[in-house]
Amino acid sequence: MVLITWQYVPVNFAVAFLRLKQAEIALPYYRWAFFGHVYTSIFVLLLGGLQFIPALRRRWAVGHRWLGKAYVALVLLVAAPGGLVMGVHANGGWSAQLSFCLQAILWFVFTWRAFALARQRNWTEHRAFMLRSFALTLSAVSLRLWKWGIVFLFAPPPMDTYRLVAWLGWLGNLALVEGYLWWAYWKSTR
């Protein structure tokens, strides 16, 4: 992800993905949304990942709180809204557009809910919603893994691959998290 992001630093309109988005990149709001989304991606992946290290949470509660607030702020103010704008303009037609827009909306909602639950000190539900939020954060990685796997195994046309991974990239992650949450609940009730 660092290498993917790095190709856009400094602001570069002639990089791989943006070569296909010349009409959109002419729109000032799209440029802000795109670069905001891309530039914050590394930070939300890092900040979100650090939040799940139990030793850091236990030994450095204040740090956990501040890193969590930074994650929430970046997702709610930049990354998810930028993802929604990008989703509206996604390649792949209505299917990919719907997928990316739903993902951005759910990312915002899950992150907001996790933050609200932390403020209420409802730690069990806070963790569950933060897992959901981070599952959607990780879709940046899983979308690419799905794409590479599908292209390697089946070599479908590029736009068919894109439409498929637009959904698999986040639904697969969310299904894993929901399965884990159900399993943890079932285990705790036995």
N, C-alpha and C positions, 0 to 999 in steps of 0.2 A: 504494500500500500504506500509505503514511503516513496518508492521509486515512481509509482503512478502519479502521486501528488507532486513529486519534485519536478516532473516534466512541465508543470504549469507555473514554476517559479523561475524568474519573475513572470508576471502575467504574460501568457503566451496564447494567442488565438489560433496558431497554426499547428497545434498538437493533435494527434490521432483523432480522438473523439470530437473535438471541436471542428475538425475539417468537414464533418458531416452536419454540423449545426450552424452553418454560416448565416442563414436567415435569422436564427434565434440569437446568435451572438451580436447581431446588429441591434437587438433590443437592449437598452440599458438595464432594465430590471432583470433580464435573464443573465446578463453578465454578472451583476451583483449576486444573484441567487447561485449561479454556478460556482463562481470563485469562492464565495463564502462557504458553500457546501463542501467544496473540494479542500479548501485550506483548513477547515475545522475537522475534517475526517480523521486525520492522524491523532489529533488531540482527544476527540471523543473516544476513539478506540483505546488509546492509552489510559485516559482517565477512567473510563468504564471498566477496563480490565483490572486496573489496580484496586478498584472497589471490592473485588471479589476475593482478595487475598485475606484470609481470616486473621493472620497475625497482624497485618496492618490495621484492620478494623479494631482489634482488641487493644493493641499497644499504642495506637495513634488515633484515637477517636476524633480529636479535633481536626487532624489532617484528613481523615475519612470524610468528615462533614464538609470541609472546605473543597476538597477535590470533587465531592459529590455535587456541591453547589456550582462549581465550574462546569462539570459535565451537564447538569441540568440547564444552566444558562446557555451553553453553546448549542445544545440540542434544541431548546425551545425558541431561542432568539435567532439562530442562524441556520443550523444544519437541517432541521425538519422543515421550516418554511422554504428554505432553498430547495430541498428535495421535492416539495410540493410544486413549486414553480417548474422545476426540471421535469417532474412527472407530467404536468400538463403538456409539455412540449416534447415528450419522449418519442423516440423512434419506435416503430413497430405497431403503430396504429392504436386503436381504442383499447385493445387488450393490455398492451404494455403500459399505456397511459393510466388506465384504471388501476393496474397493479401498483405502479410507483406512487400514484396519488393516495391509494389506500394505505400503503406502507408509511408514507410520510405522515398521514393523519394519525394512524395508530401509534407511530413513534412518538409524536407529540403528546397524544392522550396518555399513553403508558408512562412516559417520563413525567408528565404533570401529575398524574395520579401517584406515582412513587414519591415524588417530592411532597405532595399534600399528606400522604400517609406517614412520612418521616416527621413532618411537623406535628402530626397527631400522636407520634410515638407508637404507632402501630407497626412494629418492626417486622412481623411475619408477613403482612400484606405488602409492606414497603419492599421487602426482598423479592416477593413474587412479581411485583410490577417492575422492579428494576431489572429482574431477569428478562422479563418480556421486552423492556426497552433495549437492553443490551443485545438481545437476540436480533432485534431490528438493526441495531448499530452494526453488528457483525455481518449483516447481509452484504455489505460492501465487499467482504472477503468471500463469503459463500457463493455469491453470484458469479464471481470469477472462477471459483473452483468448479462449480456446476458447468459453467461454459467450457472450461478446458476439458473436463471429463466427457461431456456430451459431444464436443467436436472431435475429440480423440477416438471415442467409441463408435459414433454414428455418422459424423461428417455431414450433418444436415445443412441446408442453406442458412447463411448467416442471420437473416431476419427471423427465420423460424426459431433458431437457437436463442436469439435475443428475447423473443416473445415468451419462450418457455422459461428461461432463467430469470426473467423479470418476476415471475411468480415463485419459482423454486428458491430463489435467493433469500427470500424472507419467510415464505410459508414453511419451508423445511426447518428453519431455525425455530420458528414459533411453535411448530408441532413438537420438536424435541423439548422445548421448555415446558410446554403444557403437559407432555407426558411425564417429565420429571416432577412437576408440581403435583400431578395426580398420584404418582408413585409415592412421593414423600408424604402426602396426606394419608394415603392408604396405609403406609407403614406406621405412621404415628397413631392411627386408630386401632391398631392390633394389639 
